[in-house]
Amino acid sequence: MNFLGRSTTSLTALALTGAGMVALPSAALAQDAQDYDSDAATPGEAQEPEGRQGRQSALDDLSGVIVVTATKTEDAEEVQDVPLSVTAFNSQSLEALKVRDVQSLTYSAPNVSLDQVGTSRGMANFSIRGLGINSSIPSIDPTVGVFVDGVYLGVNGGVVFDLFDLDSVEILRGPQGVLFGRNVTGGAVLLNTGNPTEEFQGKFRAAVDGPFVDDRGGANYYASGVVSGPLVEDTVLFKLGAYYNNDEGYFTNLFDGSNQGAAETYIVRGALELRPRDDVTLLAKLDYFDSTGDGPAGQNRGIFRRDTFDLSIDNRGSYDTEITTGSLRADVEVGPGTLSNIFGYRDYSAFTNGDIDSAPIFGFHSDTEFTQEQYSNEIRYAISEADYDLTFGGFYFTQDLAYTEVRDLPPLSPLTFYGGGTQEHTVLGAFASAKYYLTERLSVQAGLRWSREEKDDTVTYIRPRPMCSVVDGTCPTTGTNPFIPTENNGFEDGNVWENLSPKLGLQYELDNAQVYASWTRGYRSGGYNFRITNAQVFENVVVPATGGNFYFDEERVDNYELGAKFQSLDGRITLNGAVYYTDIADMQREVNQSSPTAGVSQFILNTADASIYGGELEGRFRVLDSLLLTGNIGIIDASYDEVRFDISGDGVIDGADLALKLPRVPDLTWGLGLIHELYLGSDSEILTRVNFQHRDEFAYTDSNLGYIQEADMLDVNITWNTPMEGLSFSIYGKNLLDEVQAGGDTQVPFGGPLSTGQAVPFAFYPQFGTLAPLSKGRTLGAEVTFEF
């Protein structure tokens, strides 16, 4: 059988350019988007512009075809061919965006937020299509799974740190329960680092940026280098890379006039690829990361206006993070398909000290210590034939967590609080996914994953007690608190969650378009709260609310989606869109409230059932050979269907709770962008990229007292590719409108009334202070790159 729908779409598909030029990631310009003389070139083969001497244009480099690994088929697929809502970036797009970490892509795609929480540096706070968390509690499973070179990261810690030498990034929207497992109910972010190359090559870059024209903070310096090539021709390939970043601190601390937000980071990375036979490939990667610096740049929005970068804290805080990650991938051609095995390892340790009251007095300071060690292994067999694709396999994952939290609150207690928890976490999974062509155009997709997830936890309530460390095993989990005999010290408990995650879909393909529909179910497993600050309230109020269990239960997400992808026959216009309905049962939420005894009280509960309706549209139009326009829009409408906990905090469960907005759900995101190439002759050109992205205001806490204001982000990058091949210079600006954004908006009992929005003298207000860790404002920079 000859299925034209598959082959023709592949030939004409464009992967996205756009470095997030807002939305492009779903498709990028291929060579056939260039003008060519039909008498001098075969179809799809572009001629070089007059005067070029063999170098491909920068705009075409930016918009090269992107293949994605999201479907885990034997052959990687072009982004326009997959029946998924996916935004993908190639390495050139990522460079044009000046992506330094995953958070840099927050304002690059609709209905996607890849922020960090800010209280613990590097702690992800991701949300896709309104499914996300608002917490730094390490025992909470992420709704958005992050995978580095195919290896799942089991916790949110250490995710939003410096990145370099990325080959591609894929952002998948919606539950990915079949191929990527449980706890990926919102979506998945796939980070693919660069592989060794068959030819010797290298890339070196140095950059400096900072506020400069604004009266705040200092400079931020970057340097990185990568070399790659063969050790034994066609048999042994290597890659070595190193990265250094010295950030002097973007913000000015009004308490003493010092810079706040300083950080120093080192990364060393190596990769080795072996090809002992034509049908066998072994790829090993090892990465060491070390970063130290200041604690959170917290703004108390009961003291300072939330539209300023003003902050005043008496404790600059600190963090110290060390991460070692490794992976070993083996691909062997067996019979009609490919057998792949991906082994992963990660060792993560982090210490933080922060000024949680975010005020110029010693009100609430906190230390945390967190360690994680994980092992994972996925084995799968994939077959791609003319009329079907089939992938099946198994997954094993285990991690050990240990978390200690220390709180000093002199105005509230003369004693120091200690507590936290440990967890032994094991996951087993088996999965199968298939795509079968019923006709030349119409195919059906089906998938199923079985998962078994087990967690064994010990928890010590974070209460006044003698000094102890959960990490060192010195904090008690049984008996009563020696300082408060009416309270228990904690508990030991365990539970198992087992489920089936199905997927069904249809896809209809045309020569230059496709329509798809799918239903997907995903689960986020239950778990335990490492941050319990009131033993009596937890055991007398919260535990009965969970049926007498110490754990919160799993969350189930069903997603129904209808999408279409279109590309004009000449490749100049691409338009991708999707509408979806998401049904959430037993929604897991962290109920975050100000506490007059512990500073902040955080319960994790299955609070409600909810519904989310939404849609996304991404497009691009190559107006001229030298000009590409892009655009995107995302709309979300979310509401509670049933509420089973007093999330408003008014003492009753009623219509006031149902009327609250779901946290982390901006109603509207939209953006516009352009890329322009100006050829200067002598193989020299100037590439200009402009990107604007808007995000609506959204509630941050369940009670809606905390919120993140709307933002209009404008980024510009101008790159001169010099006549000397491989040498380029860039000047760039990020957040040129100097918009104020924060990682969170958590209530603390220090500060002033939030409702005024005005600076007021420091005071004790049980509900109206905040911890709002600021994100950087306007940044100007310059970069030089040399590659060979």
C-alpha positions as MATLAB code, in Angstrom:
seq = 'MNFLGRSTTSLTALALTGAGMVALPSAALAQDAQDYDSDAATPGEAQEPEGRQGRQSALDDLSGVIVVTATKTEDAEEVQDVPLSVTAFNSQSLEALKVRDVQSLTYSAPNVSLDQVGTSRGMANFSIRGLGINSSIPSIDPTVGVFVDGVYLGVNGGVVFDLFDLDSVEILRGPQGVLFGRNVTGGAVLLNTGNPTEEFQGKFRAAVDGPFVDDRGGANYYASGVVSGPLVEDTVLFKLGAYYNNDEGYFTNLFDGSNQGAAETYIVRGALELRPRDDVTLLAKLDYFDSTGDGPAGQNRGIFRRDTFDLSIDNRGSYDTEITTGSLRADVEVGPGTLSNIFGYRDYSAFTNGDIDSAPIFGFHSDTEFTQEQYSNEIRYAISEADYDLTFGGFYFTQDLAYTEVRDLPPLSPLTFYGGGTQEHTVLGAFASAKYYLTERLSVQAGLRWSREEKDDTVTYIRPRPMCSVVDGTCPTTGTNPFIPTENNGFEDGNVWENLSPKLGLQYELDNAQVYASWTRGYRSGGYNFRITNAQVFENVVVPATGGNFYFDEERVDNYELGAKFQSLDGRITLNGAVYYTDIADMQREVNQSSPTAGVSQFILNTADASIYGGELEGRFRVLDSLLLTGNIGIIDASYDEVRFDISGDGVIDGADLALKLPRVPDLTWGLGLIHELYLGSDSEILTRVNFQHRDEFAYTDSNLGYIQEADMLDVNITWNTPMEGLSFSIYGKNLLDEVQAGGDTQVPFGGPLSTGQAVPFAFYPQFGTLAPLSKGRTLGAEVTFEF';
ca = [
       0.000    0.000    0.000;
       1.236    3.507   -0.799;
      -0.088    5.973    1.701;
       0.254    9.393    0.139;
      -1.019   11.100    3.256;
       2.120   10.135    5.115;
       4.810   10.782    2.540;
       3.481   13.972    0.997;
       2.905   15.653    4.320;
       6.435   14.820    5.387;
       7.928   16.315    2.235;
       6.132   19.601    2.649;
       6.076   19.931    6.422;
       7.801   22.898    7.919;
       9.068   22.781   11.416;
       8.663   25.892   13.326;
      11.019   28.658   13.291;
      10.347   30.684   15.643;
      12.059   30.493   18.531;
       8.985   31.097   20.101;
       8.581   33.890   18.053;
       5.571   33.093   19.515;
       4.234   30.139   18.223;
       6.194   28.920   15.561;
       7.405   25.938   17.198;
       4.833   23.859   15.628;
       6.339   24.280   12.228;
       9.421   25.752   10.686;
      10.260   26.845    7.216;
      11.851   24.204    5.071;
      13.991   24.917    2.064;
      11.005   24.700   -0.223;
       9.768   27.960    1.297;
      12.490   29.768   -0.621;
      11.961   31.060   -4.123;
      13.677   29.040   -6.823;
      13.883   29.032  -10.572;
      12.074   25.952  -11.871;
      14.397   25.822  -14.868;
      17.500   25.816  -12.721;
      16.469   23.796   -9.690;
      14.446   20.733   -8.974;
      11.311   21.124   -6.843;
      12.206   21.616   -3.194;
      15.788   22.600   -4.017;
      16.322   26.291   -3.379;
      18.907   28.352   -5.190;
      21.198   30.547   -3.161;
      20.456   34.267   -3.333;
      22.649   36.109   -5.802;
      26.035   36.860   -4.324;
      26.066   34.128   -1.706;
      29.146   31.954   -1.754;
      27.862   28.694   -0.353;
      26.545   29.768    3.031;
      22.857   29.123    3.699;
      20.883   32.162    4.789;
      20.406   32.699    8.504;
      16.642   32.828    8.093;
      16.665   29.380    6.522;
      18.910   28.088    9.309;
      16.400   29.423   11.816;
      13.530   27.753   10.059;
      15.013   24.387    9.259;
      12.764   21.347    9.449;
      12.158   20.199   13.036;
      11.585   16.581   13.881;
      10.048   15.601   17.194;
      10.358   12.550   19.416;
       6.988   13.016   21.132;
       5.371    9.937   19.584;
       8.363    7.638   20.309;
       7.988    5.933   16.942;
      10.903    4.214   15.227;
      11.401    7.186   12.925;
      11.252   10.698   14.313;
       8.385   12.690   12.784;
       8.174   16.216   11.475;
       6.173   18.456   13.739;
       3.464   19.101   11.127;
       2.770   15.371   10.835;
       2.057   14.480   14.459;
      -1.566   14.560   15.695;
      -0.596   16.469   18.822;
      -0.645   20.035   20.042;
       3.105   20.535   20.213;
       5.381   23.548   20.046;
       8.960   22.745   19.091;
      12.149   24.796   18.855;
      15.309   23.884   16.973;
      18.776   24.913   18.134;
      18.852   28.013   15.916;
      15.507   29.190   17.292;
      16.712   28.690   20.855;
      19.830   30.729   20.116;
      17.775   33.517   18.548;
      15.638   33.630   21.687;
      18.772   33.734   23.865;
      17.358   30.894   25.923;
      19.387   30.611   29.122;
      16.915   28.397   30.970;
      13.518   26.793   30.398;
      11.793   29.814   31.929;
      12.959   31.815   28.899;
      10.273   30.016   26.875;
       7.392   31.121   29.133;
       6.419   33.904   26.734;
       6.894   31.890   23.560;
       3.754   29.768   23.194;
       0.039   30.107   23.991;
      -1.446   28.601   27.179;
       2.032   27.749   28.473;
       3.712   29.048   31.638;
       7.183   27.748   32.494;
       7.903   29.990   35.498;
       9.953   29.102   38.545;
       8.362   29.526   41.949;
      11.186   31.793   43.126;
      11.284   30.814   46.801;
      13.763   28.012   46.066;
      15.998   28.884   43.133;
      15.546   26.497   40.212;
      12.224   25.091   41.496;
       9.822   24.712   38.553;
       6.291   26.056   38.833;
       5.085   25.001   35.387;
       1.518   25.180   34.117;
       0.079   24.186   30.736;
      -3.557   24.751   29.799;
      -4.357   25.735   33.369;
      -2.928   22.608   34.984;
      -0.090   23.465   37.331;
       1.037   23.780   40.915;
       1.930   26.796   43.027;
       4.350   25.311   45.502;
       7.956   24.552   46.344;
       6.998   21.531   48.478;
       9.201   18.792   46.971;
       6.782   15.950   47.721;
       4.206   17.347   45.270;
       4.376   15.585   41.906;
       4.544   17.910   38.900;
       1.614   18.281   36.509;
       4.055   19.106   33.706;
       6.700   16.431   33.282;
      10.221   17.438   32.290;
      12.365   14.953   30.358;
      16.049   15.505   29.586;
      17.323   13.259   26.780;
      14.410   10.930   27.460;
      14.968   10.765   31.239;
      12.092   11.879   33.490;
      12.958   14.305   36.294;
      11.093   13.087   39.376;
      10.870   16.420   41.220;
      10.509   20.078   40.303;
      13.770   20.970   42.043;
      16.724   21.942   39.873;
      14.637   22.159   36.698;
      14.786   25.907   35.985;
      18.536   26.301   35.918;
      21.004   27.334   33.258;
      20.980   25.429   29.971;
      23.367   25.366   27.019;
      24.051   23.283   23.931;
      20.404   22.393   23.399;
      19.514   20.608   20.182;
      15.746   21.045   20.540;
      12.883   21.648   22.957;
       9.414   20.155   22.565;
       6.407   21.402   24.570;
       3.501   18.954   24.512;
       0.114   20.215   25.682;
      -2.420   18.050   27.457;
      -2.099   14.717   29.301;
       0.672   12.459   28.005;
      -0.219    9.460   30.152;
       0.426    6.682   27.609;
       3.969    7.321   26.403;
       5.262    9.506   29.220;
       3.576    7.980   32.234;
       1.642    9.216   35.197;
       1.981   12.653   36.760;
       2.124   14.328   33.333;
      -1.477   15.527   33.322;
      -0.809   19.068   32.107;
       1.778   18.308   29.483;
       5.445   17.511   28.964;
       8.592   19.489   28.219;
      11.263   17.508   26.352;
      14.803   18.915   26.478;
      17.218   17.314   24.035;
      20.880   18.213   24.475;
      23.305   18.106   21.581;
      24.735   14.769   20.451;
      28.290   14.060   19.257;
      28.893   14.885   15.586;
      30.525   12.941   12.766;
      32.688   15.910   11.786;
      34.959   17.878   14.083;
      33.323   21.158   15.053;
      33.081   23.609   17.898;
      31.131   26.576   19.168;
      32.214   29.243   21.637;
      30.232   32.167   22.911;
      30.481   34.941   25.446;
      27.775   37.380   26.507;
      27.002   40.077   29.015;
      23.623   41.523   29.913;
      21.910   43.333   32.745;
      19.601   46.230   33.632;
      22.277   48.830   32.641;
      20.002   51.779   31.790;
      17.877   51.169   34.888;
      18.986   52.116   38.376;
      19.158   48.595   39.740;
      21.531   45.672   40.106;
      24.639   44.654   38.204;
      25.860   42.806   35.132;
      25.403   39.147   34.196;
      28.277   37.379   32.383;
      28.083   34.154   30.332;
      30.686   32.002   28.609;
      30.402   28.537   27.071;
      32.278   26.256   24.742;
      31.519   22.967   23.023;
      33.721   20.747   20.864;
      32.591   17.608   19.121;
      33.776   15.120   16.552;
      35.094   11.623   15.843;
      37.654    9.783   17.945;
      37.491    6.811   15.593;
      35.888    7.636   12.249;
      32.254    6.497   12.033;
      32.709    4.355   15.163;
      33.473    6.508   18.229;
      32.226   10.088   18.539;
      32.660   12.508   21.443;
      31.365   15.802   22.729;
      32.680   18.017   25.544;
      31.154   21.216   26.806;
      31.563   23.723   29.623;
      29.491   26.671   30.781;
      30.081   29.495   33.240;
      27.724   32.210   34.455;
      28.405   35.008   36.925;
      25.349   37.090   37.755;
      26.092   40.077   39.973;
      22.412   40.355   40.946;
      19.715   42.140   38.969;
      17.867   43.883   41.821;
      18.783   46.569   44.329;
      17.972   45.777   47.957;
      16.733   49.044   49.444;
      17.576   47.743   52.936;
      21.310   48.329   52.420;
      21.726   49.323   48.750;
      23.360   46.019   47.776;
      22.671   43.930   44.688;
      20.180   41.089   45.213;
      19.937   37.949   43.113;
      23.624   37.169   42.592;
      24.496   33.688   41.321;
      27.530   31.779   40.073;
      27.067   28.621   38.014;
      29.388   25.997   36.510;
      28.355   23.183   34.164;
      30.565   20.484   32.662;
      29.071   18.036   30.162;
      30.371   15.112   28.173;
      28.928   12.662   25.678;
      30.293    9.551   23.966;
      28.642    7.670   21.117;
      29.711    4.194   20.066;
      28.693    2.468   16.825;
      30.146   -1.033   17.056;
      27.907   -2.180   14.186;
      25.680   -0.513   11.633;
      22.624   -1.684   13.557;
      23.805   -0.776   17.085;
      24.250    2.674   18.674;
      25.258    3.426   22.263;
      25.048    7.003   23.548;
      26.250    7.996   27.024;
      25.901   11.480   28.534;
      27.142   12.882   31.846;
      26.432   16.338   33.269;
      27.714   18.041   36.422;
      26.068   21.238   37.646;
      27.073   23.501   40.545;
      25.438   26.792   41.443;
      25.554   29.119   44.456;
      24.119   32.543   45.128;
      21.566   34.714   46.897;
      18.192   33.691   48.222;
      14.914   34.942   46.726;
      14.510   38.563   45.675;
      11.224   38.726   47.574;
       8.928   41.720   47.379;
       6.359   42.218   50.120;
       3.380   43.603   48.249;
       1.780   44.798   51.426;
       4.719   47.228   51.734;
       5.605   48.024   48.113;
       3.438   48.500   45.064;
       3.287   45.431   42.857;
       4.070   47.436   39.719;
       7.597   48.240   40.978;
      10.840   46.329   41.457;
      11.252   47.757   44.962;
      12.270   45.334   47.676;
      13.790   45.686   51.116;
      14.918   42.582   53.021;
      17.211   42.324   56.013;
      18.424   38.844   55.006;
      19.862   38.413   51.494;
      19.665   34.637   51.916;
      21.583   32.043   49.944;
      21.337   28.829   47.959;
      23.760   26.050   47.091;
      22.770   23.433   44.508;
      24.716   20.486   43.103;
      23.336   18.113   40.455;
      24.867   15.125   38.711;
      22.883   13.527   35.898;
      23.724   10.722   33.531;
      22.035    8.695   30.832;
      22.883    5.709   28.681;
      20.844    4.995   25.580;
      21.135    1.873   23.445;
      19.401    1.475   20.074;
      19.523   -1.879   18.323;
      17.797   -2.792   15.082;
      15.943   -6.034   15.728;
      13.749   -7.575   13.060;
      11.399   -5.016   11.524;
      11.891   -2.459   14.297;
      14.268   -0.796   16.752;
      14.787   -1.828   20.373;
      15.688    1.143   22.581;
      16.764    1.218   26.206;
      17.235    4.480   28.126;
      18.814    4.349   31.582;
      18.902    7.506   33.690;
      20.460    8.633   36.947;
      20.199   11.873   38.895;
      21.672   13.006   42.196;
      20.376   16.349   43.428;
      21.128   18.282   46.604;
      20.082   21.802   47.483;
      20.329   24.133   50.455;
      18.383   27.390   50.656;
      18.072   30.271   53.085;
      15.438   32.909   52.431;
      13.780   36.001   53.818;
      10.194   34.753   53.637;
       8.572   37.821   55.220;
      10.265   39.928   52.496;
      10.438   42.830   54.908;
      13.242   44.953   56.382;
      12.871   43.263   59.789;
      13.569   39.767   61.076;
      10.028   38.444   60.747;
      10.228   35.043   59.014;
      13.458   33.458   57.808;
      13.705   29.879   56.631;
      16.335   27.264   55.755;
      15.679   24.172   53.674;
      17.780   21.146   52.807;
      16.647   18.755   50.103;
      18.257   15.671   48.592;
      17.017   13.456   45.778;
      18.516   10.387   44.157;
      16.716    8.741   41.264;
      17.210    5.831   38.873;
      15.051    5.093   35.852;
      14.987    2.698   32.947;
      12.720    2.590   29.928;
      12.832   -0.147   27.329;
      10.687   -0.019   24.210;
      10.364   -1.621   20.805;
       9.137    0.489   17.892;
       8.081   -0.576   14.402;
       7.212    1.789   11.551;
       5.674    0.154    8.495;
       3.766    1.519    5.508;
       0.347    1.014    7.064;
       1.032    1.110   10.794;
       3.293    2.265   13.643;
       3.600    0.243   16.840;
       5.475    1.094   20.049;
       5.403   -0.908   23.264;
       7.608   -1.247   26.312;
       8.098   -0.990   30.042;
       9.251    1.626   32.550;
      10.895    1.522   35.986;
      11.552    4.523   38.191;
      12.674    4.888   41.797;
      13.707    7.881   43.865;
      14.533    8.676   47.481;
      13.672   12.118   48.826;
      14.651   13.797   52.097;
      13.604   17.328   53.031;
      14.272   19.414   56.122;
      12.719   22.828   56.739;
      13.720   25.258   59.484;
      11.677   28.340   60.373;
      12.652   31.262   62.573;
       9.759   33.620   63.376;
      10.809   35.872   66.298;
       7.609   37.979   66.313;
       5.474   34.807   66.467;
       7.568   32.339   68.460;
      10.777   32.411   70.528;
      11.429   28.809   69.435;
      12.746   27.523   66.092;
      10.549   25.274   63.949;
      11.992   22.027   62.497;
      10.396   19.349   60.348;
      10.006   17.862   56.890;
       9.799   14.370   55.432;
      11.331   11.455   53.559;
       9.907    9.395   50.734;
      10.720    6.135   48.992;
       8.968    6.282   45.643;
       8.768    3.478   43.077;
       6.943    3.373   39.741;
       6.354    0.425   37.428;
       4.742    0.835   34.033;
       3.924   -0.994   30.820;
       2.645    0.739   27.700;
       1.630    0.200   24.104;
       0.711    2.707   21.408;
      -0.307    2.032   17.816;
      -1.340    3.928   14.713;
      -3.069    2.078   11.885;
      -4.060    3.426    8.476;
      -7.637    2.464    7.636;
      -7.342    4.195    4.257;
      -4.701    6.216    2.472;
      -5.818    9.263    4.431;
      -7.516    8.051    7.589;
      -5.710    6.487   10.533;
      -6.723    5.471   14.041;
      -4.493    5.762   17.112;
      -4.856    3.822   20.327;
      -2.714    3.501   23.394;
      -2.797    2.130   26.926;
      -0.478    2.388   29.899;
      -0.590    0.446   33.149;
       1.122    2.092   36.096;
       1.746    1.102   39.672;
       3.065    3.798   41.973;
       4.145    3.196   45.581;
       5.144    5.787   48.155;
       6.418    5.182   51.688;
       6.785    8.365   53.695;
       7.822    9.644   57.064;
       6.693   13.149   58.032;
       7.742   15.335   60.944;
       5.414   18.244   61.545;
       7.159   21.618   61.154;
       6.643   22.820   64.685;
       8.682   24.326   67.539;
      10.985   21.525   68.684;
      14.614   20.780   69.551;
      17.026   21.098   66.639;
      16.834   18.151   64.240;
      17.353   17.203   60.590;
      15.131   14.958   58.512;
      17.977   14.537   56.007;
      20.226   13.240   58.811;
      17.432   11.124   60.293;
      17.310   12.954   63.622;
      13.760   14.324   63.449;
      11.141   12.170   65.251;
       8.004   10.876   63.519;
       6.388    9.195   66.530;
       5.583   10.283   70.070;
       4.613   13.751   71.205;
       6.311   17.097   70.820;
       8.485   17.752   73.926;
       7.633   21.464   73.768;
       3.919   20.916   73.045;
       2.806   17.649   74.675;
      -0.698   17.951   73.171;
       0.746   17.527   69.661;
       2.129   14.459   67.915;
       5.555   14.662   66.310;
       4.480   13.224   62.961;
       3.633    9.929   61.261;
       4.842    7.117   59.040;
       2.584    5.892   56.260;
       2.545    4.396   52.771;
       0.161    3.779   49.916;
      -0.093    2.340   46.405;
      -1.907    3.785   43.385;
      -2.561    1.644   40.329;
      -4.306    2.713   37.124;
      -4.815    2.379   33.384;
      -4.301    5.438   31.177;
      -5.927    5.062   27.729;
      -5.844    7.132   24.571;
      -7.981    6.981   21.418;
      -7.653    9.158   18.353;
      -8.364    9.661   14.673;
      -6.274   11.488   12.088;
      -7.236   12.479    8.541;
      -4.368   13.641    6.325;
      -4.386   15.696    3.148;
      -1.461   16.669    0.956;
      -0.853   19.830    2.956;
      -3.104   19.526    6.015;
      -4.449   17.205    8.676;
      -7.364   17.040   11.103;
      -7.199   15.006   14.298;
      -9.365   14.203   17.293;
      -8.374   12.441   20.501;
      -9.382   11.475   24.013;
      -6.622   11.015   26.579;
      -6.743   10.145   30.264;
      -3.920   10.851   32.677;
      -3.336   10.496   36.405;
      -1.291   12.345   38.979;
      -0.627   10.006   41.867;
      -1.548   10.800   45.429;
       1.081   11.597   48.012;
       2.069   13.275   51.237;
       2.771   16.792   52.431;
       6.288   17.433   53.758;
       5.258   20.884   55.016;
       2.637   20.400   57.750;
       2.817   23.342   60.139;
      -0.134   22.709   62.460;
      -0.345   19.184   63.823;
      -3.690   19.593   65.568;
      -5.419   21.239   62.612;
      -4.006   18.632   60.245;
      -5.101   15.645   62.307;
      -8.412   17.085   63.516;
      -9.582   18.882   60.391;
      -7.663   17.830   57.315;
      -7.248   14.111   57.929;
     -10.991   13.610   58.529;
     -11.559   15.519   55.285;
      -9.533   12.838   53.480;
     -11.418    9.935   55.039;
      -8.996    9.493   57.906;
      -5.965    9.105   55.621;
      -2.685   10.966   56.054;
      -2.255   11.131   52.278;
      -4.077   13.051   49.576;
      -5.486   10.926   46.756;
      -4.726   10.833   43.033;
      -6.033   13.308   40.472;
      -7.629   12.152   37.220;
      -7.630   14.242   34.051;
      -9.593   13.515   30.859;
      -8.763   15.615   27.817;
     -10.877   15.783   24.648;
      -9.197   17.563   21.754;
      -9.946   18.496   18.154;
      -7.107   19.956   16.113;
      -6.024   20.861   12.617;
      -2.706   21.668   10.951;
      -2.432   23.405    7.592;
       0.462   24.406    5.374;
       0.160   26.044    1.984;
       1.544   24.139   -0.988;
       4.324   26.687   -1.458;
       5.252   26.341    2.207;
       4.836   30.036    2.978;
       1.817   29.803    5.281;
       1.392   27.520    8.246;
      -1.609   27.527   10.555;
      -2.108   25.099   13.457;
      -4.978   25.115   15.914;
      -6.744   23.038   18.536;
      -9.767   23.259   20.809;
     -10.063   21.110   23.915;
     -12.128   20.263   26.946;
     -10.410   19.049   30.123;
     -12.333   17.349   32.932;
     -10.479   17.186   36.268;
     -11.654   14.876   39.038;
     -10.312   15.142   42.610;
      -8.121   18.094   41.784;
      -5.004   18.224   43.940;
      -4.425   21.688   45.312;
      -2.131   23.285   47.822;
      -4.337   25.482   49.990;
      -1.967   28.296   50.883;
      -2.923   30.613   53.743;
      -1.264   33.140   55.988;
      -0.772   31.747   59.505;
      -0.435   33.885   62.673;
       1.436   31.018   64.371;
       3.595   29.458   61.614;
       3.901   32.259   59.053;
       2.432   30.236   56.193;
       0.075   27.250   56.359;
      -0.072   24.870   53.393;
      -2.469   21.936   53.082;
      -2.452   19.592   50.078;
      -5.914   18.208   49.427;
      -8.243   16.928   46.735;
     -10.316   20.068   46.920;
     -12.622   19.988   43.902;
     -13.720   18.821   40.469;
     -13.227   21.306   37.663;
     -13.653   21.866   33.927;
     -11.376   23.732   31.538;
     -12.349   24.752   28.005;
      -9.804   26.291   25.703;
      -8.226   26.722   22.339;
      -4.950   27.657   20.695;
      -4.030   28.987   17.275;
      -0.479   29.374   15.972;
       0.548   30.618   12.570;
       3.225   32.074   10.395;
       3.385   33.758    7.003;
       6.544   34.205    4.964;
       5.569   37.492    3.357;
       8.884   37.873    1.538;
      11.935   35.683    1.153;
      13.497   37.929    3.772;
      10.523   38.456    6.104;
       8.586   36.012    8.272;
       5.579   37.037   10.380;
       4.266   34.925   13.244;
       1.345   34.957   15.637;
      -0.459   32.949   18.271;
      -3.438   33.125   20.595;
      -4.588   30.963   23.491;
      -7.928   31.178   25.309;
      -8.923   29.351   28.502;
     -12.211   29.259   30.408;
     -11.935   27.363   33.695;
     -14.423   26.837   36.518;
     -15.130   24.606   39.491;
     -17.868   21.994   39.122;
     -17.871   20.895   42.766;
     -15.872   22.089   45.776;
     -15.288   19.852   48.812;
     -13.049   22.103   50.925;
     -13.320   25.658   52.172;
     -10.797   27.105   49.736;
     -12.076   30.652   50.246;
     -11.232   30.454   53.959;
     -14.506   32.001   55.111;
     -15.496   29.007   57.262;
     -18.138   27.491   54.961;
     -18.299   25.651   51.654;
     -20.769   27.489   49.438;
     -21.182   29.472   46.273;
     -18.299   31.733   47.231;
     -15.925   28.804   46.772;
     -17.453   27.782   43.426;
     -17.133   31.359   42.174;
     -13.366   31.512   42.751;
     -11.006   31.416   39.815;
      -8.792   28.395   39.336;
      -5.175   29.287   40.085;
      -2.574   29.514   37.308;
      -5.181   30.082   34.559;
      -4.756   33.264   32.482;
      -7.867   33.768   30.352;
      -5.924   34.993   27.336;
      -2.404   34.759   25.944;
      -1.458   36.096   22.546;
       1.588   37.192   20.641;
       3.022   38.594   17.395;
       6.510   38.399   15.985;
       8.694   38.859   12.971;
      12.040   37.716   11.659;
      13.775   39.793    9.008;
      16.963   39.037    7.113;
      18.996   41.768    5.421;
      21.695   40.392    3.084;
      24.711   42.710    3.027;
      26.787   40.902    0.422;
      30.066   39.029    0.880;
      28.170   36.350    2.801;
      27.247   38.863    5.486;
      23.730   39.462    6.811;
      21.755   41.024    9.631;
      18.978   38.993   11.194;
      16.387   40.857   13.263;
      13.884   39.126   15.491;
      11.075   40.931   17.315;
       8.638   39.114   19.566;
       5.712   40.423   21.618;
       3.663   38.229   23.936;
       0.775   39.134   26.243;
      -0.452   37.156   29.237;
      -3.550   38.056   31.251;
      -3.641   38.431   34.999;
      -4.316   35.192   36.886;
      -4.975   34.031   40.439;
      -1.993   32.473   42.160;
      -3.609   31.107   45.323;
      -6.826   29.111   45.636;
      -8.370   31.841   47.791;
      -7.570   34.332   44.981;
      -5.964   36.730   47.496;
      -2.684   36.234   45.685;
      -2.457   36.969   41.963;
       0.066   37.661   39.211;
      -0.652   40.776   37.195;
      -0.904   40.828   33.413;
       2.257   41.221   31.389;
       3.272   42.461   27.940;
       6.670   41.034   27.046;
       8.682   42.564   24.199;
      11.978   40.954   23.130;
      14.301   42.067   20.323;
      17.451   40.407   18.992;
      19.669   41.752   16.187;
      22.457   39.478   14.954;
      25.193   40.326   12.455;
      26.609   37.263   10.747;
      29.966   38.627    9.620;
      31.798   37.831    6.351;
      34.097   35.632    8.457;
      32.251   32.336    8.456;
      31.162   31.261   11.914;
      31.647   34.662   13.576;
      28.577   36.625   14.649;
      27.706   39.467   16.987;
      24.342   40.067   18.646;
      22.687   42.787   20.650;
      19.441   41.954   22.363;
      16.845   43.158   24.783;
      14.438   41.139   26.902;
      11.314   42.471   28.583;
      11.935   45.836   26.978;
       8.698   47.227   28.429;
      10.107   46.514   31.908;
       7.094   44.514   33.066;
       7.019   43.396   36.704;
       6.432   39.684   37.188;
       6.835   37.414   40.191;
       7.160   33.671   40.635;
       4.391   33.609   43.230;
       2.213   35.678   45.527;
       2.052   33.871   48.858;
       0.351   35.424   51.885;
       2.411   36.008   55.037;
       1.388   37.805   58.261;
       3.851   40.650   57.781;
       3.336   43.802   55.749;
       0.246   45.853   54.942;
      -3.140   45.602   53.218;
      -2.825   44.118   49.733;
      -5.985   45.821   48.590;
      -4.469   49.311   48.759;
      -1.624   48.567   46.376;
       0.268   51.379   48.127;
       3.400   51.399   50.233;
       2.498   51.443   53.926;
       4.540   51.244   57.129;
       5.465   47.744   58.266;
       2.912   46.144   60.573;
       1.384   42.789   61.497;
      -1.582   41.967   59.259;
      -2.797   38.332   59.476;
      -3.763   38.142   55.787;
      -2.164   40.949   53.856;
       1.591   40.615   53.482;
       3.148   38.641   50.649;
       6.207   36.752   49.577;
       6.464   37.596   45.867;
       9.878   36.597   44.424;
      10.512   38.970   41.539;
      11.517   37.993   38.024;
      13.950   40.158   36.083;
      12.727   43.292   34.341;
      14.281   44.997   31.339;
      17.545   43.358   30.284;
      19.970   44.575   27.602;
      22.824   42.448   26.354;
      25.476   41.690   23.769;
      26.936   38.383   22.606;
      29.740   37.165   20.394;
      29.696   33.652   18.903;
      32.293   31.744   16.933;
      31.744   28.300   15.488;
      33.700   26.128   13.148;
];
